[in-house]
Amino acid sequence: MTNPLAPRSGPLLGPSAGLAIDTRSLAALKSQSASDPKAAAREAAKQFESLFMNELMKSMRASTLPSGLLDGPTSQVGTEMLDTQFAGQMSGRPGGLSEAILKQLERQMGLAPGPIPATGSANNTPAPLAVQPQTTRVPQTGAAGFVQQHSSAARAAEGATGIPATFMVAQAAHETGWGRKEIRHADGSPSYNLFGIKAGSHWKGPVAEVTTTEYINGRAQKVVAKFRAYGSYAESFADYARLMKDSPRYQAVVKGVSGESPTAPTSVAGKAAVFAQGLQRAGYATDPAYADKLTRVINTTLRLQRSLA
């Protein structure tokens, strides 16, 4: 399906085809798409259904009604106006064609990432880490709850680092599969490690030892590794913030998104790409596709936050 907000080319569908000939309506719809894309998509879907119904009625008249002496330009205009009125009245009804068009438009415009509920809690069902890293998928339930659950701790970490809270929530979602693959202790209790931070020689706190996947010489292999364990998710965000802020390894990442660098992008999309690519260059993960995967999860998280607003 083509973009309904783009200028039309070729013959019009009819002399009374509303959006197709009314430049003011088209301009208003374009303006609305910038401030309220969901409402603009809904109106465009209704316009499409109206145009379709208008053409359907025109075809039905042409195939069922014979020509007569009363046929002429005046009667034709009257018939077309009547058809347009009927088409408008039949469009936009629940369960109609416009609903199917709207769903397709929202997917194409990035307004509907999937069957995401508006409420709920993160899915903390114990599950082993994936044997083979895959693109993080939005779960049928729990994604919105995951964002809500960790937004407060992420905002505190944003205050300490300058990294947008949304980016950190998205990275936590990517690392844990939206909470479905959290790192757990041998007894199944949570480690509260949302960012996959390993327990190096300098770590003196508790650890969780699990089997994970690492890329060694470009090949995915299962290894047993020790990860840091915390007392809460807030501690996980705080420790991540310290790592980003204090480690020279990630200084460029922080500057690239916090506004400290004069060359930092101003758009959210630009910052998201810089953040994800910077983490990969700094060696945060061994997955060669880490930046691309994380960027997609950031975009999904941004859409989720807009739906919760």
Phi and psi restraints in degrees (value plus and minus 20) as a CYANA .aco file:
   2 THR   PHI     -97.5   -57.5
   2 THR   PSI     146.9   186.9
   3 ASN   PHI     -91.1   -51.1
   3 ASN   PSI      99.4   139.4
   4 PRO   PHI     -89.3   -49.3
   4 PRO   PSI     -34.1     5.9
   5 LEU   PHI    -111.1   -71.1
   5 LEU   PSI     -25.5    14.5
   6 ALA   PHI    -101.8   -61.8
   6 ALA   PSI     131.9   171.9
   7 PRO   PHI     -80.9   -40.9
   7 PRO   PSI     122.7   162.7
   8 ARG   PHI    -100.8   -60.8
   8 ARG   PSI     135.1   175.1
   9 SER   PHI    -152.0  -112.0
   9 SER   PSI     136.2   176.2
  10 GLY   PHI      66.7   106.7
  10 GLY   PSI    -195.0  -155.0
  11 PRO   PHI     -87.8   -47.8
  11 PRO   PSI     128.3   168.3
  12 LEU   PHI     -95.8   -55.8
  12 LEU   PSI     138.2   178.2
  13 LEU   PHI     -96.4   -56.4
  13 LEU   PSI     -33.3     6.7
  14 GLY   PHI     151.2   191.2
  14 GLY   PSI     138.5   178.5
  15 PRO   PHI     -88.5   -48.5
  15 PRO   PSI     -37.4     2.6
  16 SER   PHI    -133.3   -93.3
  16 SER   PSI       9.2    49.2
  17 ALA   PHI    -101.1   -61.1
  17 ALA   PSI      25.1    65.1
  18 GLY   PHI      13.9    53.9
  18 GLY   PSI    -119.2   -79.2
  19 LEU   PHI     -80.5   -40.5
  19 LEU   PSI     -54.1   -14.1
  20 ALA   PHI     -85.6   -45.6
  20 ALA   PSI     -49.2    -9.2
  21 ILE   PHI    -134.8   -94.8
  21 ILE   PSI     -34.9     5.1
  22 ASP   PHI    -110.4   -70.4
  22 ASP   PSI      81.0   121.0
  23 THR   PHI     -86.6   -46.6
  23 THR   PSI     -49.9    -9.9
  24 ARG   PHI     -88.7   -48.7
  24 ARG   PSI     -60.3   -20.3
  25 SER   PHI     -84.0   -44.0
  25 SER   PSI     -59.5   -19.5
  26 LEU   PHI     -85.7   -45.7
  26 LEU   PSI     -62.5   -22.5
  27 ALA   PHI     -84.5   -44.5
  27 ALA   PSI     -59.8   -19.8
  28 ALA   PHI     -85.7   -45.7
  28 ALA   PSI     -58.1   -18.1
  29 LEU   PHI     -87.7   -47.7
  29 LEU   PSI     -59.1   -19.1
  30 LYS   PHI     -83.3   -43.3
  30 LYS   PSI     -62.6   -22.6
  31 SER   PHI     -84.5   -44.5
  31 SER   PSI     -60.1   -20.1
  32 GLN   PHI     -86.8   -46.8
  32 GLN   PSI     -51.9   -11.9
  33 SER   PHI     -84.3   -44.3
  33 SER   PSI     -45.6    -5.6
  34 ALA   PHI     -99.2   -59.2
  34 ALA   PSI     -57.4   -17.4
  35 SER   PHI    -112.5   -72.5
  35 SER   PSI     -52.3   -12.3
  36 ASP   PHI    -164.1  -124.1
  36 ASP   PSI      58.2    98.2
  37 PRO   PHI     -81.6   -41.6
  37 PRO   PSI     -51.8   -11.8
  38 LYS   PHI     -86.3   -46.3
  38 LYS   PSI     -64.2   -24.2
  39 ALA   PHI     -86.1   -46.1
  39 ALA   PSI     -58.2   -18.2
  40 ALA   PHI     -84.6   -44.6
  40 ALA   PSI     -61.2   -21.2
  41 ALA   PHI     -84.4   -44.4
  41 ALA   PSI     -58.7   -18.7
  42 ARG   PHI     -84.5   -44.5
  42 ARG   PSI     -62.6   -22.6
  43 GLU   PHI     -87.5   -47.5
  43 GLU   PSI     -60.3   -20.3
  44 ALA   PHI     -83.2   -43.2
  44 ALA   PSI     -60.3   -20.3
  45 ALA   PHI     -82.5   -42.5
  45 ALA   PSI     -60.7   -20.7
  46 LYS   PHI     -84.9   -44.9
  46 LYS   PSI     -60.4   -20.4
  47 GLN   PHI     -82.7   -42.7
  47 GLN   PSI     -61.3   -21.3
  48 PHE   PHI     -82.4   -42.4
  48 PHE   PSI     -63.8   -23.8
  49 GLU   PHI     -84.4   -44.4
  49 GLU   PSI     -59.5   -19.5
  50 SER   PHI     -82.9   -42.9
  50 SER   PSI     -63.4   -23.4
  51 LEU   PHI     -83.2   -43.2
  51 LEU   PSI     -61.7   -21.7
  52 PHE   PHI     -83.2   -43.2
  52 PHE   PSI     -66.5   -26.5
  53 MET   PHI     -83.8   -43.8
  53 MET   PSI     -56.2   -16.2
  54 ASN   PHI     -82.5   -42.5
  54 ASN   PSI     -66.0   -26.0
  55 GLU   PHI     -86.5   -46.5
  55 GLU   PSI     -56.6   -16.6
  56 LEU   PHI     -83.1   -43.1
  56 LEU   PSI     -64.6   -24.6
  57 MET   PHI     -86.1   -46.1
  57 MET   PSI     -56.9   -16.9
  58 LYS   PHI     -83.1   -43.1
  58 LYS   PSI     -62.3   -22.3
  59 SER   PHI     -86.2   -46.2
  59 SER   PSI     -59.5   -19.5
  60 MET   PHI     -84.0   -44.0
  60 MET   PSI     -61.7   -21.7
  61 ARG   PHI     -83.6   -43.6
  61 ARG   PSI     -62.5   -22.5
  62 ALA   PHI     -85.2   -45.2
  62 ALA   PSI     -51.0   -11.0
  63 SER   PHI    -112.4   -72.4
  63 SER   PSI     -36.3     3.7
  64 THR   PHI    -134.3   -94.3
  64 THR   PSI     -47.5    -7.5
  65 LEU   PHI    -120.3   -80.3
  65 LEU   PSI     103.6   143.6
  66 PRO   PHI     -95.0   -55.0
  66 PRO   PSI     138.0   178.0
  67 SER   PHI     -91.6   -51.6
  67 SER   PSI     129.9   169.9
  68 GLY   PHI    -164.1  -124.1
  68 GLY   PSI     159.4   199.4
  69 LEU   PHI     -88.5   -48.5
  69 LEU   PSI     -44.3    -4.3
  70 LEU   PHI    -103.4   -63.4
  70 LEU   PSI     -26.1    13.9
  71 ASP   PHI     -87.0   -47.0
  71 ASP   PSI     119.1   159.1
  72 GLY   PHI    -198.8  -158.8
  72 GLY   PSI     157.3   197.3
  73 PRO   PHI     -78.0   -38.0
  73 PRO   PSI     -60.4   -20.4
  74 THR   PHI     -87.5   -47.5
  74 THR   PSI     -66.4   -26.4
  75 SER   PHI     -87.4   -47.4
  75 SER   PSI     -52.7   -12.7
  76 GLN   PHI     -85.5   -45.5
  76 GLN   PSI     -62.6   -22.6
  77 VAL   PHI     -82.9   -42.9
  77 VAL   PSI     -62.3   -22.3
  78 GLY   PHI     -82.4   -42.4
  78 GLY   PSI     -62.0   -22.0
  79 THR   PHI     -84.3   -44.3
  79 THR   PSI     -61.5   -21.5
  80 GLU   PHI     -87.1   -47.1
  80 GLU   PSI     -57.6   -17.6
  81 MET   PHI     -84.5   -44.5
  81 MET   PSI     -60.2   -20.2
  82 LEU   PHI     -85.4   -45.4
  82 LEU   PSI     -62.7   -22.7
  83 ASP   PHI     -81.5   -41.5
  83 ASP   PSI     -61.3   -21.3
  84 THR   PHI     -83.3   -43.3
  84 THR   PSI     -59.4   -19.4
  85 GLN   PHI     -85.0   -45.0
  85 GLN   PSI     -64.7   -24.7
  86 PHE   PHI     -83.3   -43.3
  86 PHE   PSI     -62.2   -22.2
  87 ALA   PHI     -82.5   -42.5
  87 ALA   PSI     -60.4   -20.4
  88 GLY   PHI     -85.3   -45.3
  88 GLY   PSI     -57.4   -17.4
  89 GLN   PHI     -90.2   -50.2
  89 GLN   PSI     -50.7   -10.7
  90 MET   PHI    -105.4   -65.4
  90 MET   PSI     -31.4     8.6
  91 SER   PHI    -109.3   -69.3
  91 SER   PSI     132.4   172.4
  92 GLY   PHI      58.7    98.7
  92 GLY   PSI      -9.5    30.5
  93 ARG   PHI    -101.4   -61.4
  93 ARG   PSI     131.5   171.5
  94 PRO   PHI     -77.3   -37.3
  94 PRO   PSI     114.6   154.6
  95 GLY   PHI      61.1   101.1
  95 GLY   PSI     -17.1    22.9
  96 GLY   PHI    -104.5   -64.5
  96 GLY   PSI    -196.2  -156.2
  97 LEU   PHI     -83.2   -43.2
  97 LEU   PSI     -51.4   -11.4
  98 SER   PHI     -83.1   -43.1
  98 SER   PSI     -50.8   -10.8
  99 GLU   PHI     -85.6   -45.6
  99 GLU   PSI     -62.3   -22.3
 100 ALA   PHI     -85.7   -45.7
 100 ALA   PSI     -60.7   -20.7
 101 ILE   PHI     -84.9   -44.9
 101 ILE   PSI     -60.9   -20.9
 102 LEU   PHI     -81.3   -41.3
 102 LEU   PSI     -64.2   -24.2
 103 LYS   PHI     -80.2   -40.2
 103 LYS   PSI     -61.3   -21.3
 104 GLN   PHI     -86.7   -46.7
 104 GLN   PSI     -61.5   -21.5
 105 LEU   PHI     -83.4   -43.4
 105 LEU   PSI     -63.2   -23.2
 106 GLU   PHI     -83.7   -43.7
 106 GLU   PSI     -57.4   -17.4
 107 ARG   PHI     -86.2   -46.2
 107 ARG   PSI     -63.2   -23.2
 108 GLN   PHI     -87.3   -47.3
 108 GLN   PSI     -52.6   -12.6
 109 MET   PHI    -108.0   -68.0
 109 MET   PSI     -19.3    20.7
 110 GLY   PHI      55.7    95.7
 110 GLY   PSI       1.8    41.8
 111 LEU   PHI    -113.7   -73.7
 111 LEU   PSI     -31.8     8.2
 112 ALA   PHI    -155.3  -115.3
 112 ALA   PSI      67.6   107.6
 113 PRO   PHI     -89.6   -49.6
 113 PRO   PSI     -35.5     4.5
 114 GLY   PHI     139.3   179.3
 114 GLY   PSI    -195.7  -155.7
 115 PRO   PHI     -94.4   -54.4
 115 PRO   PSI      56.4    96.4
 116 ILE   PHI    -123.4   -83.4
 116 ILE   PSI     105.0   145.0
 117 PRO   PHI     -94.3   -54.3
 117 PRO   PSI     135.2   175.2
 118 ALA   PHI     -99.2   -59.2
 118 ALA   PSI     -42.7    -2.7
 119 THR   PHI    -153.7  -113.7
 119 THR   PSI     151.7   191.7
 120 GLY   PHI     114.9   154.9
 120 GLY   PSI     157.8   197.8
 121 SER   PHI    -139.5   -99.5
 121 SER   PSI     139.9   179.9
 122 ALA   PHI     -83.2   -43.2
 122 ALA   PSI     124.1   164.1
 123 ASN   PHI    -103.0   -63.0
 123 ASN   PSI      85.8   125.8
 124 ASN   PHI    -123.4   -83.4
 124 ASN   PSI       5.1    45.1
 125 THR   PHI     -82.4   -42.4
 125 THR   PSI     107.9   147.9
 126 PRO   PHI     -79.2   -39.2
 126 PRO   PSI     113.8   153.8
 127 ALA   PHI    -173.5  -133.5
 127 ALA   PSI     124.9   164.9
 128 PRO   PHI     -90.5   -50.5
 128 PRO   PSI     136.9   176.9
 129 LEU   PHI     -83.4   -43.4
 129 LEU   PSI     127.8   167.8
 130 ALA   PHI     -81.5   -41.5
 130 ALA   PSI     120.2   160.2
 131 VAL   PHI     -89.6   -49.6
 131 VAL   PSI     -58.5   -18.5
 132 GLN   PHI    -142.8  -102.8
 132 GLN   PSI      98.5   138.5
 133 PRO   PHI     -77.6   -37.6
 133 PRO   PSI     114.9   154.9
 134 GLN   PHI    -153.9  -113.9
 134 GLN   PSI     146.4   186.4
 135 THR   PHI     -80.3   -40.3
 135 THR   PSI     111.3   151.3
 136 THR   PHI     -85.3   -45.3
 136 THR   PSI     102.4   142.4
 137 ARG   PHI    -119.8   -79.8
 137 ARG   PSI     125.0   165.0
 138 VAL   PHI     -93.9   -53.9
 138 VAL   PSI     103.6   143.6
 139 PRO   PHI     -90.9   -50.9
 139 PRO   PSI     139.3   179.3
 140 GLN   PHI     -82.2   -42.2
 140 GLN   PSI     -54.5   -14.5
 141 THR   PHI    -155.0  -115.0
 141 THR   PSI     130.7   170.7
 142 GLY   PHI      82.3   122.3
 142 GLY   PSI     -35.5     4.5
 143 ALA   PHI     -86.0   -46.0
 143 ALA   PSI     -67.1   -27.1
 144 ALA   PHI     -83.1   -43.1
 144 ALA   PSI     -59.7   -19.7
 145 GLY   PHI     -84.0   -44.0
 145 GLY   PSI     -56.0   -16.0
 146 PHE   PHI     -81.6   -41.6
 146 PHE   PSI     -64.9   -24.9
 147 VAL   PHI     -83.0   -43.0
 147 VAL   PSI     -66.4   -26.4
 148 GLN   PHI     -83.8   -43.8
 148 GLN   PSI     -60.2   -20.2
 149 GLN   PHI     -82.8   -42.8
 149 GLN   PSI     -56.1   -16.1
 150 HIS   PHI    -128.2   -88.2
 150 HIS   PSI     -18.1    21.9
 151 SER   PHI     -83.5   -43.5
 151 SER   PSI     -60.0   -20.0
 152 SER   PHI     -84.3   -44.3
 152 SER   PSI     -67.3   -27.3
 153 ALA   PHI     -85.1   -45.1
 153 ALA   PSI     -54.5   -14.5
 154 ALA   PHI     -88.2   -48.2
 154 ALA   PSI     -57.0   -17.0
 155 ARG   PHI     -85.5   -45.5
 155 ARG   PSI     -56.2   -16.2
 156 ALA   PHI     -85.2   -45.2
 156 ALA   PSI     -59.8   -19.8
 157 ALA   PHI     -88.1   -48.1
 157 ALA   PSI     -52.2   -12.2
 158 GLU   PHI     -84.5   -44.5
 158 GLU   PSI     -59.7   -19.7
 159 GLY   PHI     -83.3   -43.3
 159 GLY   PSI     -49.1    -9.1
 160 ALA   PHI    -105.8   -65.8
 160 ALA   PSI     -45.3    -5.3
 161 THR   PHI    -139.4   -99.4
 161 THR   PSI     -47.7    -7.7
 162 GLY   PHI      68.2   108.2
 162 GLY   PSI     -25.5    14.5
 163 ILE   PHI     -94.5   -54.5
 163 ILE   PSI     109.3   149.3
 164 PRO   PHI     -74.5   -34.5
 164 PRO   PSI     116.1   156.1
 165 ALA   PHI     -77.3   -37.3
 165 ALA   PSI     -58.1   -18.1
 166 THR   PHI     -79.2   -39.2
 166 THR   PSI     -59.2   -19.2
 167 PHE   PHI     -83.8   -43.8
 167 PHE   PSI     -59.7   -19.7
 168 MET   PHI     -92.8   -52.8
 168 MET   PSI     -58.8   -18.8
 169 VAL   PHI     -81.7   -41.7
 169 VAL   PSI     -61.0   -21.0
 170 ALA   PHI     -84.5   -44.5
 170 ALA   PSI     -60.8   -20.8
 171 GLN   PHI     -85.5   -45.5
 171 GLN   PSI     -58.9   -18.9
 172 ALA   PHI     -82.3   -42.3
 172 ALA   PSI     -59.7   -19.7
 173 ALA   PHI     -84.4   -44.4
 173 ALA   PSI     -61.4   -21.4
 174 HIS   PHI     -85.8   -45.8
 174 HIS   PSI     -64.0   -24.0
 175 GLU   PHI     -88.4   -48.4
 175 GLU   PSI     -50.1   -10.1
 176 THR   PHI    -130.5   -90.5
 176 THR   PSI     -15.7    24.3
 177 GLY   PHI      41.6    81.6
 177 GLY   PSI      26.0    66.0
 178 TRP   PHI      39.0    79.0
 178 TRP   PSI      15.9    55.9
 179 GLY   PHI      70.3   110.3
 179 GLY   PSI     -25.2    14.8
 180 ARG   PHI    -102.5   -62.5
 180 ARG   PSI     -39.6     0.4
 181 LYS   PHI    -146.4  -106.4
 181 LYS   PSI      23.1    63.1
 182 GLU   PHI     -84.8   -44.8
 182 GLU   PSI     129.0   169.0
 183 ILE   PHI     -91.1   -51.1
 183 ILE   PSI     107.6   147.6
 184 ARG   PHI    -147.3  -107.3
 184 ARG   PSI     137.4   177.4
 185 HIS   PHI     -92.4   -52.4
 185 HIS   PSI     150.2   190.2
 186 ALA   PHI     -79.7   -39.7
 186 ALA   PSI     -49.3    -9.3
 187 ASP   PHI    -106.7   -66.7
 187 ASP   PSI     -15.7    24.3
 188 GLY   PHI      71.2   111.2
 188 GLY   PSI     -25.6    14.4
 189 SER   PHI     -94.1   -54.1
 189 SER   PSI     131.5   171.5
 190 PRO   PHI     -93.9   -53.9
 190 PRO   PSI     126.9   166.9
 191 SER   PHI    -114.0   -74.0
 191 SER   PSI     -32.2     7.8
 192 TYR   PHI      41.2    81.2
 192 TYR   PSI      -1.4    38.6
 193 ASN   PHI    -108.7   -68.7
 193 ASN   PSI      82.1   122.1
 194 LEU   PHI    -109.4   -69.4
 194 LEU   PSI     -33.0     7.0
 195 PHE   PHI    -137.6   -97.6
 195 PHE   PSI     -10.2    29.8
 196 GLY   PHI      42.8    82.8
 196 GLY   PSI      11.5    51.5
 197 ILE   PHI     -98.5   -58.5
 197 ILE   PSI     105.7   145.7
 198 LYS   PHI    -102.2   -62.2
 198 LYS   PSI     138.0   178.0
 199 ALA   PHI    -113.5   -73.5
 199 ALA   PSI      77.2   117.2
 200 GLY   PHI     -99.5   -59.5
 200 GLY   PSI    -191.6  -151.6
 201 SER   PHI     -86.1   -46.1
 201 SER   PSI     -43.3    -3.3
 202 HIS   PHI    -107.3   -67.3
 202 HIS   PSI     -28.3    11.7
 203 TRP   PHI    -101.6   -61.6
 203 TRP   PSI     104.2   144.2
 204 LYS   PHI    -127.8   -87.8
 204 LYS   PSI     -20.3    19.7
 205 GLY   PHI    -108.3   -68.3
 205 GLY   PSI    -193.3  -153.3
 206 PRO   PHI     -87.2   -47.2
 206 PRO   PSI     138.0   178.0
 207 VAL   PHI    -152.7  -112.7
 207 VAL   PSI     140.2   180.2
 208 ALA   PHI    -144.5  -104.5
 208 ALA   PSI     103.7   143.7
 209 GLU   PHI    -121.6   -81.6
 209 GLU   PSI      97.5   137.5
 210 VAL   PHI    -159.0  -119.0
 210 VAL   PSI     146.0   186.0
 211 THR   PHI    -110.2   -70.2
 211 THR   PSI     109.0   149.0
 212 THR   PHI    -154.8  -114.8
 212 THR   PSI    -198.2  -158.2
 213 THR   PHI    -136.1   -96.1
 213 THR   PSI     109.5   149.5
 214 GLU   PHI    -146.4  -106.4
 214 GLU   PSI     130.3   170.3
 215 TYR   PHI    -113.8   -73.8
 215 TYR   PSI      96.3   136.3
 216 ILE   PHI    -138.7   -98.7
 216 ILE   PSI      97.2   137.2
 217 ASN   PHI      35.6    75.6
 217 ASN   PSI      18.3    58.3
 218 GLY   PHI      62.7   102.7
 218 GLY   PSI     -20.0    20.0
 219 ARG   PHI    -136.2   -96.2
 219 ARG   PSI     116.9   156.9
 220 ALA   PHI     -96.2   -56.2
 220 ALA   PSI     107.5   147.5
 221 GLN   PHI    -156.6  -116.6
 221 GLN   PSI     126.8   166.8
 222 LYS   PHI    -104.3   -64.3
 222 LYS   PSI     112.6   152.6
 223 VAL   PHI    -157.9  -117.9
 223 VAL   PSI     136.9   176.9
 224 VAL   PHI    -115.9   -75.9
 224 VAL   PSI     107.1   147.1
 225 ALA   PHI    -156.6  -116.6
 225 ALA   PSI     136.3   176.3
 226 LYS   PHI    -120.9   -80.9
 226 LYS   PSI     110.1   150.1
 227 PHE   PHI    -138.3   -98.3
 227 PHE   PSI     131.6   171.6
 228 ARG   PHI     -85.9   -45.9
 228 ARG   PSI     125.8   165.8
 229 ALA   PHI    -142.4  -102.4
 229 ALA   PSI     125.8   165.8
 230 TYR   PHI    -147.4  -107.4
 230 TYR   PSI     154.8   194.8
 231 GLY   PHI    -113.3   -73.3
 231 GLY   PSI     -31.6     8.4
 232 SER   PHI    -183.7  -143.7
 232 SER   PSI     146.9   186.9
 233 TYR   PHI     -87.7   -47.7
 233 TYR   PSI     -52.9   -12.9
 234 ALA   PHI     -81.5   -41.5
 234 ALA   PSI     -58.4   -18.4
 235 GLU   PHI     -84.9   -44.9
 235 GLU   PSI     -55.3   -15.3
 236 SER   PHI     -83.2   -43.2
 236 SER   PSI     -65.9   -25.9
 237 PHE   PHI     -84.4   -44.4
 237 PHE   PSI     -60.6   -20.6
 238 ALA   PHI     -84.3   -44.3
 238 ALA   PSI     -61.0   -21.0
 239 ASP   PHI     -88.3   -48.3
 239 ASP   PSI     -58.2   -18.2
 240 TYR   PHI     -82.2   -42.2
 240 TYR   PSI     -61.7   -21.7
 241 ALA   PHI     -82.0   -42.0
 241 ALA   PSI     -61.3   -21.3
 242 ARG   PHI     -83.3   -43.3
 242 ARG   PSI     -61.2   -21.2
 243 LEU   PHI     -81.4   -41.4
 243 LEU   PSI     -66.3   -26.3
 244 MET   PHI     -85.8   -45.8
 244 MET   PSI     -58.8   -18.8
 245 LYS   PHI     -99.7   -59.7
 245 LYS   PSI     -58.3   -18.3
 246 ASP   PHI    -116.2   -76.2
 246 ASP   PSI     -42.5    -2.5
 247 SER   PHI    -102.1   -62.1
 247 SER   PSI     104.8   144.8
 248 PRO   PHI     -78.3   -38.3
 248 PRO   PSI     -43.7    -3.7
 249 ARG   PHI     -81.8   -41.8
 249 ARG   PSI     -50.7   -10.7
 250 TYR   PHI    -133.3   -93.3
 250 TYR   PSI      -6.5    33.5
 251 GLN   PHI     -81.1   -41.1
 251 GLN   PSI     -61.2   -21.2
 252 ALA   PHI     -85.7   -45.7
 252 ALA   PSI     -54.0   -14.0
 253 VAL   PHI     -84.8   -44.8
 253 VAL   PSI     -66.7   -26.7
 254 VAL   PHI     -84.2   -44.2
 254 VAL   PSI     -65.5   -25.5
 255 LYS   PHI     -84.0   -44.0
 255 LYS   PSI     -53.3   -13.3
 256 GLY   PHI     -87.9   -47.9
 256 GLY   PSI     -41.0    -1.0
 257 VAL   PHI    -141.9  -101.9
 257 VAL   PSI     -30.0    10.0
 258 SER   PHI    -115.8   -75.8
 258 SER   PSI     -22.1    17.9
 259 GLY   PHI      70.5   110.5
 259 GLY   PSI     -20.2    19.8
 260 GLU   PHI     -93.6   -53.6
 260 GLU   PSI     -44.2    -4.2
 261 SER   PHI    -114.6   -74.6
 261 SER   PSI     111.2   151.2
 262 PRO   PHI     -87.8   -47.8
 262 PRO   PSI     -36.8     3.2
 263 THR   PHI    -118.2   -78.2
 263 THR   PSI     -13.7    26.3
 264 ALA   PHI     -85.6   -45.6
 264 ALA   PSI     118.2   158.2
 265 PRO   PHI     -84.9   -44.9
 265 PRO   PSI     133.4   173.4
 266 THR   PHI    -116.0   -76.0
 266 THR   PSI     -44.4    -4.4
 267 SER   PHI    -100.6   -60.6
 267 SER   PSI     132.6   172.6
 268 VAL   PHI     -83.8   -43.8
 268 VAL   PSI     -61.8   -21.8
 269 ALA   PHI     -82.1   -42.1
 269 ALA   PSI     -61.2   -21.2
 270 GLY   PHI     -85.1   -45.1
 270 GLY   PSI     -61.8   -21.8
 271 LYS   PHI     -85.8   -45.8
 271 LYS   PSI     -58.3   -18.3
 272 ALA   PHI     -81.4   -41.4
 272 ALA   PSI     -63.6   -23.6
 273 ALA   PHI     -86.4   -46.4
 273 ALA   PSI     -62.0   -22.0
 274 VAL   PHI     -82.6   -42.6
 274 VAL   PSI     -62.4   -22.4
 275 PHE   PHI     -82.0   -42.0
 275 PHE   PSI     -70.9   -30.9
 276 ALA   PHI     -85.6   -45.6
 276 ALA   PSI     -63.5   -23.5
 277 GLN   PHI     -89.0   -49.0
 277 GLN   PSI     -55.2   -15.2
 278 GLY   PHI     -84.7   -44.7
 278 GLY   PSI     -60.9   -20.9
 279 LEU   PHI     -82.2   -42.2
 279 LEU   PSI     -61.0   -21.0
 280 GLN   PHI     -87.5   -47.5
 280 GLN   PSI     -62.1   -22.1
 281 ARG   PHI     -83.8   -43.8
 281 ARG   PSI     -54.1   -14.1
 282 ALA   PHI     -97.3   -57.3
 282 ALA   PSI     -25.7    14.3
 283 GLY   PHI      63.1   103.1
 283 GLY   PSI       8.0    48.0
 284 TYR   PHI     -81.5   -41.5
 284 TYR   PSI     -57.5   -17.5
 285 ALA   PHI    -156.5  -116.5
 285 ALA   PSI     137.4   177.4
 286 THR   PHI    -110.7   -70.7
 286 THR   PSI     -30.3     9.7
 287 ASP   PHI     -86.3   -46.3
 287 ASP   PSI     100.2   140.2
 288 PRO   PHI     -86.3   -46.3
 288 PRO   PSI     -37.3     2.7
 289 ALA   PHI    -123.9   -83.9
 289 ALA   PSI      -2.1    37.9
 290 TYR   PHI     -79.2   -39.2
 290 TYR   PSI     -64.8   -24.8
 291 ALA   PHI     -82.3   -42.3
 291 ALA   PSI     -65.1   -25.1
 292 ASP   PHI     -84.5   -44.5
 292 ASP   PSI     -63.0   -23.0
 293 LYS   PHI     -84.8   -44.8
 293 LYS   PSI     -64.5   -24.5
 294 LEU   PHI     -85.9   -45.9
 294 LEU   PSI     -58.4   -18.4
 295 THR   PHI     -80.4   -40.4
 295 THR   PSI     -61.6   -21.6
 296 ARG   PHI     -84.4   -44.4
 296 ARG   PSI     -60.2   -20.2
 297 VAL   PHI     -88.1   -48.1
 297 VAL   PSI     -56.7   -16.7
 298 ILE   PHI     -80.3   -40.3
 298 ILE   PSI     -65.0   -25.0
 299 ASN   PHI     -82.9   -42.9
 299 ASN   PSI     -59.4   -19.4
 300 THR   PHI     -84.3   -44.3
 300 THR   PSI     -61.6   -21.6
 301 THR   PHI     -84.4   -44.4
 301 THR   PSI     -58.5   -18.5
 302 LEU   PHI     -82.3   -42.3
 302 LEU   PSI     -61.4   -21.4
 303 ARG   PHI     -85.9   -45.9
 303 ARG   PSI     -59.0   -19.0
 304 LEU   PHI     -82.0   -42.0
 304 LEU   PSI     -63.4   -23.4
 305 GLN   PHI     -83.7   -43.7
 305 GLN   PSI     -57.4   -17.4
 306 ARG   PHI     -85.9   -45.9
 306 ARG   PSI     -56.3   -16.3
 307 SER   PHI     -91.0   -51.0
 307 SER   PSI     -45.4    -5.4
 308 LEU   PHI    -107.3   -67.3
 308 LEU   PSI     -34.4     5.6
